[in-house]
Amino acid sequence: MTIHLPEELENNILAAVQSGQYASLDDAMTTAASLLVERLKQEHTQASPARKPLTEGQLEQQLIQSGFLASVPPPISTATPPWKFDPVKIEGEPLSETVIRERR
């Protein structure tokens, strides 16, 4: 792996190696990477505390705010059917018979 660091940071790491704090540049970079990984783990656990589940209303509001929904549809009542329509009467043979006849 090749890493390009800002000059000041590179000079500080080289100085730490030359002063004897680290046996080699690899040791210094391994320590730096380990500290970064540990810091990221700590930030992750602090940034994502246990959250309570959303209520249906909260979820709907988040979906509207994010633009996923324009509005929340009204709830469906079990007392009335979700749609009201009158069937259209069609004259002639049933559709299934038409399909069968046309495939022959």
KEZALO-696083 format. One record per atom (N, C-alpha, C): residue in one letter; x, y, z. Coordinates in steps of 0.02 Angstrom, whole numbers, plus 50000, padded with zeros to 5 digits. Atoms other than C-alpha are relative to their C-alpha. Example, Ala and Ser with C-alpha at 12.3 -4.5 7.8 and 13.67 -1.06 7.14 Angstrom:
BEGIN
{A,{50045,49941,50000}}
{A,{50615,49775,50390}}
{A,{50045,50060,50000}}
{S,{49958,49941,49997}}
{S,{50684,49947,50357}}
{S,{49961,50055,50037}}
! end
This chain:
BEGIN
{M,{50042,49942,50000}}
{M,{50000,50000,50000}}
{M,{50045,50062,50000}}
{T,{49963,49937,50002}}
{T,{50065,50173,49958}}
{T,{49956,50054,50030}}
{I,{50037,49947,49966}}
{I,{50013,50318,50068}}
{I,{50035,50066,49987}}
{H,{49973,49933,50011}}
{H,{50037,50501,50023}}
{H,{49975,50045,50055}}
{L,{50018,49958,49944}}
{L,{50038,50614,50175}}
{L,{50020,50072,49987}}
{P,{49976,49931,50004}}
{P,{50049,50803,50191}}
{P,{50071,50003,50028}}
{E,{49928,49997,49982}}
{E,{50231,50854,50210}}
{E,{50011,50008,50075}}
{E,{49991,49989,49928}}
{E,{50213,50915,50389}}
{E,{49987,49937,50041}}
{L,{50017,50062,49965}}
{L,{50130,50754,50446}}
{L,{50054,49947,49989}}
{E,{49947,50048,50015}}
{E,{50260,50649,50358}}
{E,{50064,50016,50039}}
{N,{49941,49980,49962}}
{N,{50401,50748,50439}}
{N,{49993,49983,50074}}
{N,{50011,50017,49930}}
{N,{50324,50723,50612}}
{N,{50008,49926,50013}}
{I,{49994,50073,49993}}
{I,{50312,50535,50586}}
{I,{50072,49978,49993}}
{L,{49929,50017,50010}}
{L,{50490,50524,50520}}
{L,{50041,50021,50061}}
{A,{49965,49977,49941}}
{A,{50550,50625,50670}}
{A,{49989,49953,50059}}
{A,{50015,50048,49946}}
{A,{50463,50504,50789}}
{A,{50040,49936,49991}}
{V,{49962,50060,50013}}
{V,{50549,50358,50704}}
{V,{50075,50013,50014}}
{Q,{49929,49983,49991}}
{Q,{50720,50444,50704}}
{Q,{50018,50010,50073}}
{S,{49986,49988,49929}}
{S,{50703,50489,50888}}
{S,{49999,49934,50040}}
{G,{50000,50065,49966}}
{G,{50680,50304,50930}}
{G,{49933,49982,50031}}
{Q,{50066,50017,49972}}
{Q,{50496,50311,50980}}
{Q,{49972,49938,49966}}
{Y,{50023,50058,50038}}
{Y,{50462,50181,50844}}
{Y,{50061,49968,49968}}
{A,{49943,50037,50028}}
{A,{50578,50046,50778}}
{A,{50007,50012,49925}}
{S,{49998,49989,50072}}
{S,{50530,50081,50598}}
{S,{49940,50041,49978}}
{L,{50056,49962,50029}}
{L,{50415,50181,50486}}
{L,{49938,49955,49999}}
{D,{50057,50046,50000}}
{D,{50306,50026,50472}}
{D,{49968,49996,50069}}
{D,{50028,50001,49932}}
{D,{50287,50020,50662}}
{D,{49959,50063,50014}}
{A,{50035,49937,49989}}
{A,{50237,50203,50667}}
{A,{49934,50002,49963}}
{M,{50061,49999,50040}}
{M,{50110,50184,50527}}
{M,{49950,49947,50026}}
{T,{50045,50050,49972}}
{T,{50039,50024,50606}}
{T,{49966,50027,50062}}
{T,{50030,49969,49940}}
{T,{50013,50117,50770}}
{T,{49949,50054,49980}}
{A,{50046,49948,50023}}
{A,{49934,50263,50677}}
{A,{49935,49970,49973}}
{A,{50059,50032,50029}}
{A,{49816,50149,50582}}
{A,{49958,49968,50055}}
{S,{50037,50031,49944}}
{S,{49769,50054,50742}}
{S,{49962,50052,50040}}
{L,{50034,49946,49964}}
{L,{49729,50218,50830}}
{L,{49941,50026,49961}}
{L,{50055,49977,50042}}
{L,{49622,50273,50683}}
{L,{49941,49952,50002}}
{V,{50053,50051,49998}}
{V,{49525,50109,50682}}
{V,{49964,50002,50067}}
{E,{50031,49996,49933}}
{E,{49495,50120,50870}}
{E,{49956,50062,50007}}
{R,{50038,49937,49997}}
{R,{49437,50301,50854}}
{R,{49935,49994,49959}}
{L,{50059,50009,50041}}
{L,{49317,50255,50714}}
{L,{49949,49955,50035}}
{K,{50045,50044,49963}}
{K,{49244,50114,50820}}
{K,{49965,50039,50055}}
{Q,{50029,49960,49946}}
{Q,{49217,50234,50966}}
{Q,{49949,50050,49973}}
{E,{50047,49952,50029}}
{E,{49135,50365,50854}}
{E,{49937,49965,49976}}
{H,{50058,50038,50024}}
{H,{49022,50232,50780}}
{H,{49953,49982,50057}}
{T,{50043,50019,49944}}
{T,{48961,50172,50949}}
{T,{49969,50061,50033}}
{Q,{50029,49939,49972}}
{Q,{48935,50351,51010}}
{Q,{49949,50031,49954}}
{A,{50044,49968,50049}}
{A,{48850,50408,50850}}
{A,{49935,49962,49990}}
{S,{50061,50038,50012}}
{S,{48723,50268,50844}}
{S,{49975,49967,50064}}
{P,{50028,50030,49940}}
{P,{48643,50245,51014}}
{P,{49938,49960,49982}}
{A,{50060,50040,50012}}
{A,{48500,50123,51029}}
{A,{49941,50047,49988}}
{R,{50058,49958,50016}}
{R,{48349,50201,50945}}
{R,{49936,49962,50012}}
{K,{50065,50031,49992}}
{K,{48169,50171,50985}}
{K,{49969,49991,49931}}
{P,{50034,50009,50064}}
{P,{48064,50102,50844}}
{P,{49953,50059,49985}}
{L,{50044,49946,50021}}
{L,{47967,50231,50745}}
{L,{49927,49979,50004}}
{T,{50071,50013,50005}}
{T,{47781,50244,50761}}
{T,{49980,50006,49926}}
{E,{50023,49995,50070}}
{E,{47679,50232,50601}}
{E,{49997,50073,49978}}
{G,{50005,49928,50016}}
{G,{47648,50420,50607}}
{G,{50069,50031,49988}}
{Q,{49932,49974,50008}}
{Q,{47834,50459,50629}}
{Q,{50031,49976,49934}}
{L,{49974,50026,50063}}
{L,{47879,50346,50483}}
{L,{49969,50037,49941}}
{E,{50034,49965,50054}}
{E,{47749,50429,50373}}
{E,{50028,50071,49992}}
{Q,{49972,49932,50003}}
{Q,{47817,50602,50418}}
{Q,{50070,50000,49971}}
{Q,{49932,50005,50028}}
{Q,{47996,50548,50379}}
{Q,{49997,49987,49925}}
{L,{50007,50014,50072}}
{L,{47940,50479,50210}}
{L,{49978,50062,49962}}
{I,{50022,49938,50032}}
{I,{47853,50643,50169}}
{I,{50058,50050,49998}}
{Q,{49944,49952,49998}}
{Q,{48003,50749,50225}}
{Q,{50056,49980,49952}}
{S,{49947,50022,50046}}
{S,{48122,50642,50122}}
{S,{49980,50005,49927}}
{G,{50024,49994,50068}}
{G,{48013,50664,49969}}
{G,{49978,49933,49971}}
{F,{50020,50065,50025}}
{F,{47975,50479,49953}}
{F,{49925,49996,49990}}
{L,{50072,49995,50006}}
{L,{47790,50513,49981}}
{L,{49980,50073,49993}}
{A,{50026,49931,50005}}
{A,{47694,50669,49929}}
{A,{49950,50012,50056}}
{S,{50048,49995,49946}}
{S,{47557,50635,50055}}
{S,{49983,49929,50024}}
{V,{50018,50065,49972}}
{V,{47492,50497,50165}}
{V,{49929,49984,49979}}
{P,{50068,50018,50020}}
{P,{47342,50406,50093}}
{P,{49956,49989,50062}}
{P,{50044,50010,49942}}
{P,{47189,50398,50206}}
{P,{49997,49926,50018}}
{P,{50003,50071,49980}}
{P,{47171,50239,50307}}
{P,{49941,49965,49968}}
{I,{50054,50040,50029}}
{I,{47066,50100,50235}}
{I,{49957,49975,50057}}
{S,{50048,50022,49949}}
{S,{46911,50066,50337}}
{S,{49975,49931,49982}}
{T,{50026,50067,50013}}
{T,{46853,49888,50355}}
{T,{49924,50002,49991}}
{A,{50072,49994,50006}}
{A,{46673,49951,50360}}
{A,{49977,50010,49928}}
{T,{50018,49988,50069}}
{T,{46673,50008,50179}}
{T,{50054,49971,49955}}
{P,{49949,50026,50046}}
{P,{46760,49931,50029}}
{P,{50048,50056,49979}}
{P,{49951,49949,50017}}
{P,{46919,50021,49975}}
{P,{49984,50036,49935}}
{W,{50019,49965,50062}}
{W,{46838,50067,49808}}
{W,{49926,49989,49988}}
{K,{50071,50007,50019}}
{K,{46665,50094,49741}}
{K,{49997,50006,49925}}
{F,{50008,49997,50072}}
{F,{46626,50054,49562}}
{F,{49943,49955,49978}}
{D,{50050,50043,50030}}
{D,{46494,49980,49453}}
{D,{50034,49962,49944}}
{P,{49968,50038,50054}}
{P,{46552,49838,49342}}
{P,{49972,50021,49932}}
{V,{50019,49983,50069}}
{V,{46548,49875,49156}}
{V,{49977,49935,49967}}
{K,{50026,50059,50033}}
{K,{46440,49753,49061}}
{K,{50027,49998,49929}}
{I,{49971,50009,50067}}
{I,{46524,49686,48905}}
{I,{49961,49946,49964}}
{E,{50037,50049,50040}}
{E,{46428,49598,48769}}
{E,{50049,49960,49958}}
{G,{49959,50043,50042}}
{G,{46500,49455,48670}}
{G,{50026,49941,50039}}
{E,{49974,50060,49968}}
{E,{46597,49300,48709}}
{E,{50049,50019,50056}}
{P,{49952,49986,49946}}
{P,{46704,49288,48867}}
{P,{50070,50008,49972}}
{L,{49931,49986,50021}}
{L,{46882,49348,48853}}
{L,{50040,49935,49992}}
{S,{49963,50063,50005}}
{S,{46950,49174,48886}}
{S,{49985,49963,49935}}
{E,{50018,50033,50063}}
{E,{46854,49106,48737}}
{E,{50032,50036,49941}}
{T,{49969,49961,50054}}
{T,{46920,49248,48627}}
{T,{50074,49982,49994}}
{V,{49929,50016,50001}}
{V,{47100,49209,48676}}
{V,{50011,49930,49970}}
{I,{49993,50068,50025}}
{I,{47078,49024,48643}}
{I,{49988,49998,49924}}
{R,{50017,49998,50072}}
{R,{46997,49057,48473}}
{R,{50057,50031,49960}}
{E,{49948,49965,50038}}
{E,{47135,49178,48420}}
{E,{50066,49960,49999}}
{R,{49938,50040,49999}}
{R,{47274,49057,48468}}
{R,{49996,49939,49955}}
{R,{50007,50059,50043}}
{R,{47203,48919,48357}}
{R,{50018,50015,49930}}
! end
